[in-house]
Amino acid sequence: MPPFSRHGSELDPPPDAVLDPCMDDPAAHRVREAMRRHDWTEVTAFFEAITDPDDRAFHIGVCAGAPGVQDWITEWCRAQPAATLPMVIRGAHALSRNAPGLAEECLSAVVARDADDAVAWALLLGAARAGRLDAQEAKWRFERVVALHPGHLVAHAEMLAYLGQQGGHDEALGFARDAVGGSPAGSPLGILVANAHIGLWQSLPRAGRGPYMAEEAVRDDLLSAADHSIWHAAYQARPGWPVIHNAFAFAFVMAGELPAAVEMFELIGHRVTERPWAAYRSDPVAAFGELRQWVVDWTDV
């Protein structure tokens, strides 16, 4: 993995960008392969060694997206009815398939057995968003997660998405700023500010998008969030880190902060994520390549 530090070197030749659900993480590839083999003994052993709530959330997502999981996950749930792990994975998979009712059922069963399962609570917040539950319920679920793990990345991302879905983009931006401002230096929550501005950018008519992102206040907001987060010496890249850097890369490009965008593209290399590039083009890899080349062309001038 490249060092996470600020510098001003030029971009290397374009890499072969790919969408990798494991985000180039060897451990994630191992657990995804175990899921593909229906080897729930190995999957269980894998999660016994993962204690960080954000790391668990990332790897639960990897398992939920494994090929064919819907064809056998219920078998695991029936074989080990006292286990919560297969139910969390089943709930996460249901959420990814836009089946909030099933997700709600699975994840509610999990927290009824283990009220301290931060990942299940975070996914229940996602179910609240997908099922369009009321704001009071969403806030209550969010508070349950952050009481267990104050900086839970998935929970914050889901709360931001919930607020944006309700049309409260200004409220979402305020939430993002407050969360980042209240987080320790080096926290990955800086992504919230980038995603909040991207969400507001998406909500605008096309003619208003460029001028919005070019506003000095927006650019300062993005740079400040990066300074507190990914550019801080305390920042540590953890499993799933490309999500954070892809979001900042996109936001910096749209804001015209080209030196910052160059740095993000260097760090990302070939590790493209679907979001936020799919907001620019239906093919996120093509969008990544196009905007990366645009940055190269302009910084070479």
C-alpha positions as a LaTeX table, in Angstrom:
\begin{tabular}{lrrr}
\hline
Residue & $x$ (\AA) & $y$ (\AA) & $z$ (\AA) \\
\hline
Met1 & 0.00 & 0.00 & 0.00 \\
Pro2 & 1.41 & 3.46 & $-0.84$ \\
Pro3 & 2.34 & 5.86 & 1.95 \\
Phe4 & $-0.42$ & 8.25 & 2.96 \\
Ser5 & 1.31 & 11.61 & 2.85 \\
Arg6 & 0.96 & 14.85 & 0.94 \\
His7 & 3.20 & 15.57 & $-2.00$ \\
Gly8 & 2.99 & 17.16 & $-5.42$ \\
Ser9 & 4.39 & 14.59 & $-7.82$ \\
Glu10 & 2.85 & 14.01 & $-11.22$ \\
Leu11 & 0.51 & 11.13 & $-11.90$ \\
Asp12 & 2.03 & 7.90 & $-13.11$ \\
Pro13 & 0.67 & 6.35 & $-16.34$ \\
Pro14 & $-2.98$ & 5.31 & $-15.97$ \\
Pro15 & $-3.39$ & 1.96 & $-14.18$ \\
Asp16 & $-5.75$ & $-0.82$ & $-15.22$ \\
Ala17 & $-8.65$ & 0.34 & $-13.09$ \\
Val18 & $-11.00$ & $-2.33$ & $-11.79$ \\
Leu19 & $-14.02$ & $-2.63$ & $-9.53$ \\
Asp20 & $-12.90$ & $-5.06$ & $-6.85$ \\
Pro21 & $-15.48$ & $-5.75$ & $-4.11$ \\
Cys22 & $-12.58$ & $-6.71$ & $-1.83$ \\
Met23 & $-10.77$ & $-3.43$ & $-2.57$ \\
Asp24 & $-7.43$ & $-5.17$ & $-3.00$ \\
Asp25 & $-7.55$ & $-6.45$ & 0.57 \\
Pro26 & $-6.01$ & $-9.96$ & 0.88 \\
Ala27 & $-8.03$ & $-10.89$ & 3.97 \\
Ala28 & $-11.24$ & $-9.84$ & 2.24 \\
His29 & $-10.36$ & $-12.01$ & $-0.74$ \\
Arg30 & $-9.84$ & $-14.97$ & 1.59 \\
Val31 & $-13.18$ & $-14.62$ & 3.34 \\
Arg32 & $-14.99$ & $-14.03$ & 0.04 \\
Glu33 & $-13.46$ & $-17.23$ & $-1.30$ \\
Ala34 & $-14.59$ & $-19.08$ & 1.83 \\
Met35 & $-18.10$ & $-17.76$ & 1.25 \\
Arg36 & $-17.94$ & $-18.92$ & $-2.36$ \\
Arg37 & $-17.09$ & $-22.43$ & $-1.09$ \\
His38 & $-19.95$ & $-22.29$ & 1.46 \\
Asp39 & $-17.31$ & $-22.85$ & 4.15 \\
Trp40 & $-19.05$ & $-21.25$ & 7.07 \\
Thr41 & $-16.58$ & $-22.82$ & 9.53 \\
Glu42 & $-13.77$ & $-20.80$ & 7.98 \\
Val43 & $-15.92$ & $-17.67$ & 7.78 \\
Thr44 & $-16.81$ & $-17.98$ & 11.46 \\
Ala45 & $-13.16$ & $-18.42$ & 12.41 \\
Phe46 & $-12.24$ & $-15.41$ & 10.29 \\
Phe47 & $-14.67$ & $-13.13$ & 12.14 \\
Glu48 & $-13.55$ & $-14.40$ & 15.54 \\
Ala49 & $-10.27$ & $-12.61$ & 14.86 \\
Ile50 & $-11.89$ & $-9.34$ & 13.65 \\
Thr51 & $-12.80$ & $-7.17$ & 16.61 \\
Asp52 & $-12.73$ & $-3.62$ & 15.21 \\
Pro53 & $-16.36$ & $-2.62$ & 14.42 \\
Asp54 & $-15.44$ & $-0.81$ & 11.19 \\
Asp55 & $-13.34$ & $-3.74$ & 9.98 \\
Arg56 & $-16.18$ & $-6.13$ & 10.80 \\
Ala57 & $-18.62$ & $-3.96$ & 8.87 \\
Phe58 & $-16.38$ & $-3.93$ & 5.81 \\
His59 & $-15.91$ & $-7.70$ & 5.82 \\
Ile60 & $-19.62$ & $-8.33$ & 6.46 \\
Gly61 & $-20.25$ & $-6.31$ & 3.29 \\
Val62 & $-17.73$ & $-8.43$ & 1.40 \\
Cys63 & $-19.47$ & $-11.61$ & 2.56 \\
Ala64 & $-22.91$ & $-10.26$ & 1.72 \\
Gly65 & $-21.75$ & $-9.58$ & $-1.83$ \\
Ala66 & $-20.17$ & $-13.00$ & $-2.39$ \\
Pro67 & $-21.45$ & $-14.82$ & $-5.50$ \\
Gly68 & $-24.47$ & $-17.02$ & $-4.86$ \\
Val69 & $-24.80$ & $-16.18$ & $-1.17$ \\
Gln70 & $-28.58$ & $-15.98$ & $-1.52$ \\
Asp71 & $-28.67$ & $-19.64$ & $-2.56$ \\
Trp72 & $-27.25$ & $-21.05$ & 0.66 \\
Ile73 & $-27.18$ & $-18.47$ & 3.47 \\
Thr74 & $-30.50$ & $-19.73$ & 4.86 \\
Glu75 & $-28.97$ & $-23.20$ & 5.13 \\
Trp76 & $-26.27$ & $-21.76$ & 7.41 \\
Cys77 & $-28.88$ & $-19.89$ & 9.46 \\
Arg78 & $-30.91$ & $-23.10$ & 9.94 \\
Ala79 & $-27.82$ & $-25.19$ & 10.74 \\
Gln80 & $-26.68$ & $-22.76$ & 13.45 \\
Pro81 & $-29.84$ & $-21.12$ & 14.79 \\
Ala82 & $-28.05$ & $-19.66$ & 17.82 \\
Ala83 & $-25.37$ & $-17.96$ & 15.71 \\
Thr84 & $-25.81$ & $-14.28$ & 14.85 \\
Leu85 & $-23.10$ & $-14.02$ & 12.16 \\
Pro86 & $-25.07$ & $-15.74$ & 9.37 \\
Met87 & $-28.12$ & $-13.61$ & 10.20 \\
Val88 & $-26.07$ & $-10.41$ & 9.98 \\
Ile89 & $-24.70$ & $-11.51$ & 6.60 \\
Arg90 & $-28.18$ & $-12.46$ & 5.41 \\
Gly91 & $-29.53$ & $-9.09$ & 6.55 \\
Ala92 & $-26.70$ & $-7.23$ & 4.82 \\
His93 & $-27.32$ & $-9.19$ & 1.63 \\
Ala94 & $-31.05$ & $-8.42$ & 1.79 \\
Leu95 & $-30.24$ & $-4.74$ & 2.18 \\
Ser96 & $-27.98$ & $-4.85$ & $-0.87$ \\
Arg97 & $-30.86$ & $-6.37$ & $-2.83$ \\
Asn98 & $-33.24$ & $-3.61$ & $-1.70$ \\
Ala99 & $-35.26$ & $-5.96$ & 0.49 \\
Pro100 & $-35.54$ & $-3.84$ & 3.65 \\
Gly101 & $-38.30$ & $-6.00$ & 5.11 \\
Leu102 & $-36.14$ & $-9.11$ & 5.16 \\
Ala103 & $-33.15$ & $-7.09$ & 6.35 \\
Glu104 & $-35.24$ & $-5.70$ & 9.19 \\
Glu105 & $-36.38$ & $-9.18$ & 10.19 \\
Cys106 & $-32.87$ & $-10.67$ & 10.20 \\
Leu107 & $-31.11$ & $-7.79$ & 11.91 \\
Ser108 & $-33.81$ & $-7.25$ & 14.54 \\
Ala109 & $-33.38$ & $-10.90$ & 15.49 \\
Val110 & $-29.65$ & $-10.32$ & 15.84 \\
Val111 & $-29.87$ & $-7.31$ & 18.16 \\
Ala112 & $-32.54$ & $-9.08$ & 20.20 \\
Arg113 & $-29.89$ & $-11.72$ & 20.98 \\
Asp114 & $-26.88$ & $-9.39$ & 21.07 \\
Ala115 & $-27.68$ & $-5.76$ & 21.77 \\
Asp116 & $-23.99$ & $-4.86$ & 21.44 \\
Asp117 & $-23.65$ & $-5.88$ & 17.78 \\
Ala118 & $-22.67$ & $-2.51$ & 16.30 \\
Val119 & $-22.68$ & $-3.80$ & 12.72 \\
Ala120 & $-26.25$ & $-5.09$ & 13.04 \\
Trp121 & $-27.40$ & $-1.73$ & 14.42 \\
Ala122 & $-25.63$ & 0.13 & 11.61 \\
Leu123 & $-27.31$ & $-2.09$ & 9.04 \\
Leu124 & $-30.66$ & $-1.55$ & 10.75 \\
Leu125 & $-30.09$ & 2.14 & 10.13 \\
Gly126 & $-29.65$ & 1.24 & 6.46 \\
Ala127 & $-32.91$ & $-0.69$ & 6.64 \\
Ala128 & $-34.58$ & 2.42 & 8.09 \\
Arg129 & $-33.36$ & 4.40 & 5.09 \\
Ala130 & $-34.37$ & 1.76 & 2.55 \\
Gly131 & $-37.73$ & 1.20 & 4.23 \\
Arg132 & $-38.29$ & 4.95 & 4.61 \\
Leu133 & $-38.92$ & 4.74 & 8.35 \\
Asp134 & $-39.47$ & 7.96 & 10.28 \\
Ala135 & $-36.62$ & 10.20 & 11.34 \\
Gln136 & $-37.07$ & 9.51 & 15.04 \\
Glu137 & $-36.54$ & 5.78 & 14.50 \\
Ala138 & $-33.49$ & 6.39 & 12.28 \\
Lys139 & $-31.96$ & 8.72 & 14.85 \\
Trp140 & $-32.59$ & 6.21 & 17.64 \\
Arg141 & $-30.82$ & 3.47 & 15.70 \\
Phe142 & $-27.91$ & 5.77 & 14.93 \\
Glu143 & $-27.57$ & 6.62 & 18.61 \\
Arg144 & $-27.49$ & 2.94 & 19.49 \\
Val145 & $-24.53$ & 2.42 & 17.16 \\
Val146 & $-22.47$ & 5.41 & 18.25 \\
Ala147 & $-23.03$ & 4.52 & 21.90 \\
Leu148 & $-21.14$ & 1.31 & 21.08 \\
His149 & $-18.58$ & 2.79 & 18.68 \\
Pro150 & $-18.64$ & 6.61 & 18.39 \\
Gly151 & $-16.85$ & 6.77 & 15.04 \\
His152 & $-18.69$ & 3.93 & 13.30 \\
Leu153 & $-18.12$ & 4.69 & 9.62 \\
Val154 & $-21.04$ & 2.73 & 8.15 \\
Ala155 & $-23.49$ & 4.15 & 10.68 \\
His156 & $-22.43$ & 7.71 & 9.91 \\
Ala157 & $-22.58$ & 7.04 & 6.17 \\
Glu158 & $-26.08$ & 5.59 & 6.51 \\
Met159 & $-27.29$ & 8.52 & 8.62 \\
Leu160 & $-25.90$ & 10.94 & 6.05 \\
Ala161 & $-27.65$ & 9.01 & 3.27 \\
Tyr162 & $-30.89$ & 8.98 & 5.26 \\
Leu163 & $-30.84$ & 12.76 & 5.68 \\
Gly164 & $-30.01$ & 13.28 & 2.02 \\
Gln165 & $-32.80$ & 10.93 & 0.93 \\
Gln166 & $-35.26$ & 12.96 & 2.97 \\
Gly167 & $-34.27$ & 16.01 & 0.92 \\
Gly168 & $-32.37$ & 17.62 & 3.76 \\
His169 & $-29.08$ & 18.20 & 1.98 \\
Asp170 & $-28.29$ & 21.22 & 4.14 \\
Glu171 & $-29.09$ & 19.16 & 7.23 \\
Ala172 & $-26.90$ & 16.37 & 5.88 \\
Leu173 & $-24.02$ & 18.79 & 5.36 \\
Gly174 & $-24.45$ & 20.12 & 8.89 \\
Phe175 & $-24.45$ & 16.55 & 10.22 \\
Ala176 & $-21.25$ & 15.79 & 8.29 \\
Arg177 & $-19.45$ & 18.88 & 9.54 \\
Asp178 & $-20.48$ & 18.22 & 13.14 \\
Ala179 & $-19.41$ & 14.58 & 12.94 \\
Val180 & $-16.03$ & 15.44 & 11.47 \\
Gly181 & $-15.48$ & 18.32 & 13.87 \\
Gly182 & $-16.24$ & 16.07 & 16.83 \\
Ser183 & $-14.05$ & 13.21 & 15.64 \\
Pro184 & $-10.43$ & 12.58 & 16.61 \\
Ala185 & $-7.73$ & 13.81 & 14.25 \\
Gly186 & $-7.07$ & 11.22 & 11.56 \\
Ser187 & $-10.61$ & 9.84 & 11.66 \\
Pro188 & $-11.94$ & 8.41 & 8.38 \\
Leu189 & $-15.17$ & 10.35 & 8.99 \\
Gly190 & $-13.77$ & 13.12 & 6.81 \\
Ile191 & $-15.43$ & 11.28 & 3.94 \\
Leu192 & $-18.78$ & 12.54 & 5.23 \\
Val193 & $-18.02$ & 16.11 & 4.15 \\
Ala194 & $-16.97$ & 14.94 & 0.69 \\
Asn195 & $-20.10$ & 12.81 & 0.32 \\
Ala196 & $-22.37$ & 15.55 & 1.66 \\
His197 & $-21.12$ & 17.99 & $-0.99$ \\
Ile198 & $-21.37$ & 15.30 & $-3.68$ \\
Gly199 & $-24.97$ & 14.62 & $-2.61$ \\
Leu200 & $-25.82$ & 18.31 & $-2.82$ \\
Trp201 & $-24.05$ & 18.50 & $-6.19$ \\
Gln202 & $-26.23$ & 15.64 & $-7.47$ \\
Ser203 & $-29.40$ & 17.36 & $-6.29$ \\
Leu204 & $-28.74$ & 20.48 & $-8.36$ \\
Pro205 & $-29.66$ & 21.10 & $-12.01$ \\
Arg206 & $-26.66$ & 20.35 & $-14.21$ \\
Ala207 & $-26.06$ & 24.03 & $-14.88$ \\
Gly208 & $-25.65$ & 24.71 & $-11.19$ \\
Arg209 & $-23.35$ & 21.83 & $-10.30$ \\
Gly210 & $-20.04$ & 23.29 & $-11.47$ \\
Pro211 & $-20.55$ & 26.71 & $-9.90$ \\
Tyr212 & $-21.57$ & 25.10 & $-6.60$ \\
Met213 & $-18.47$ & 22.92 & $-6.29$ \\
Ala214 & $-16.26$ & 25.83 & $-7.37$ \\
Glu215 & $-17.43$ & 28.00 & $-4.48$ \\
Glu216 & $-14.56$ & 28.95 & $-2.21$ \\
Ala217 & $-16.51$ & 27.82 & 0.85 \\
Val218 & $-17.02$ & 24.35 & $-0.63$ \\
Arg219 & $-13.39$ & 24.00 & $-1.62$ \\
Asp220 & $-12.25$ & 25.15 & 1.82 \\
Asp221 & $-14.67$ & 22.71 & 3.43 \\
Leu222 & $-13.23$ & 19.78 & 1.46 \\
Leu223 & $-9.62$ & 20.73 & 2.15 \\
Ser224 & $-10.34$ & 21.25 & 5.84 \\
Ala225 & $-12.01$ & 17.84 & 6.09 \\
Ala226 & $-9.05$ & 16.21 & 4.36 \\
Asp227 & $-6.60$ & 18.00 & 6.66 \\
His228 & $-8.46$ & 16.64 & 9.71 \\
Ser229 & $-8.84$ & 13.18 & 8.23 \\
Ile230 & $-6.82$ & 11.55 & 5.45 \\
Trp231 & $-4.00$ & 14.12 & 5.46 \\
His232 & $-3.47$ & 14.02 & 9.21 \\
Ala233 & $-0.47$ & 12.11 & 10.57 \\
Ala234 & $-2.80$ & 10.07 & 12.80 \\
Tyr235 & $-4.77$ & 8.69 & 9.85 \\
Gln236 & $-4.47$ & 4.94 & 9.33 \\
Ala237 & $-5.68$ & 3.20 & 6.21 \\
Arg238 & $-7.89$ & 0.31 & 7.28 \\
Pro239 & $-9.74$ & $-2.34$ & 5.24 \\
Gly240 & $-12.02$ & $-0.60$ & 2.75 \\
Trp241 & $-9.89$ & 2.55 & 2.63 \\
Pro242 & $-10.33$ & 3.07 & $-1.16$ \\
Val243 & $-13.95$ & 4.16 & $-0.54$ \\
Ile244 & $-12.68$ & 7.20 & 1.35 \\
His245 & $-10.07$ & 8.23 & $-1.19$ \\
Asn246 & $-12.34$ & 7.71 & $-4.19$ \\
Ala247 & $-14.89$ & 10.04 & $-2.60$ \\
Phe248 & $-12.30$ & 12.73 & $-1.98$ \\
Ala249 & $-10.85$ & 12.27 & $-5.48$ \\
Phe250 & $-14.24$ & 12.85 & $-7.09$ \\
Ala251 & $-15.03$ & 15.83 & $-4.88$ \\
Phe252 & $-11.63$ & 17.43 & $-5.53$ \\
Val253 & $-12.02$ & 17.00 & $-9.29$ \\
Met254 & $-15.46$ & 18.58 & $-9.27$ \\
Ala255 & $-14.20$ & 21.42 & $-7.08$ \\
Gly256 & $-11.21$ & 22.06 & $-9.34$ \\
Glu257 & $-8.73$ & 21.24 & $-6.57$ \\
Leu258 & $-6.41$ & 19.52 & $-9.00$ \\
Pro259 & $-3.24$ & 19.06 & $-6.88$ \\
Ala260 & $-5.38$ & 17.38 & $-4.21$ \\
Ala261 & $-7.09$ & 15.26 & $-6.87$ \\
Val262 & $-3.69$ & 14.19 & $-8.25$ \\
Glu263 & $-2.68$ & 12.94 & $-4.83$ \\
Met264 & $-5.89$ & 10.97 & $-4.45$ \\
Phe265 & $-5.51$ & 9.34 & $-7.86$ \\
Glu266 & $-1.93$ & 8.37 & $-7.01$ \\
Leu267 & $-3.04$ & 6.70 & $-3.81$ \\
Ile268 & $-6.03$ & 4.98 & $-5.40$ \\
Gly269 & $-4.05$ & 3.49 & $-8.26$ \\
His270 & $-6.32$ & 0.87 & $-9.86$ \\
Arg271 & $-8.68$ & 0.57 & $-6.85$ \\
Val272 & $-11.88$ & 2.12 & $-8.21$ \\
Thr273 & $-15.12$ & 2.05 & $-6.21$ \\
Glu274 & $-18.58$ & 2.23 & $-7.72$ \\
Arg275 & $-19.48$ & 5.33 & $-5.78$ \\
Pro276 & $-19.24$ & 8.20 & $-6.40$ \\
Trp277 & $-18.07$ & 7.72 & $-10.01$ \\
Ala278 & $-21.42$ & 6.22 & $-11.03$ \\
Ala279 & $-22.96$ & 9.61 & $-10.28$ \\
Tyr280 & $-21.01$ & 10.98 & $-13.25$ \\
Arg281 & $-21.42$ & 8.05 & $-15.65$ \\
Ser282 & $-23.27$ & 4.75 & $-15.51$ \\
Asp283 & $-19.92$ & 2.99 & $-15.95$ \\
Pro284 & $-17.88$ & 3.99 & $-12.87$ \\
Val285 & $-14.59$ & 2.68 & $-14.26$ \\
Ala286 & $-15.06$ & 4.74 & $-17.43$ \\
Ala287 & $-15.97$ & 7.77 & $-15.33$ \\
Phe288 & $-12.87$ & 7.30 & $-13.19$ \\
Gly289 & $-10.66$ & 7.01 & $-16.26$ \\
Glu290 & $-12.20$ & 10.04 & $-17.97$ \\
Leu291 & $-11.91$ & 12.34 & $-14.97$ \\
Arg292 & $-8.45$ & 11.09 & $-14.13$ \\
Gln293 & $-7.31$ & 11.86 & $-17.66$ \\
Trp294 & $-8.92$ & 15.29 & $-17.43$ \\
Val295 & $-6.83$ & 15.98 & $-14.33$ \\
Val296 & $-3.70$ & 14.73 & $-16.08$ \\
Asp297 & $-4.34$ & 16.98 & $-19.09$ \\
Trp298 & $-4.94$ & 20.07 & $-17.00$ \\
Thr299 & $-2.04$ & 19.57 & $-14.63$ \\
Asp300 & 0.29 & 19.01 & $-17.60$ \\
Val301 & $-0.62$ & 22.40 & $-19.09$ \\
\hline
\end{tabular}
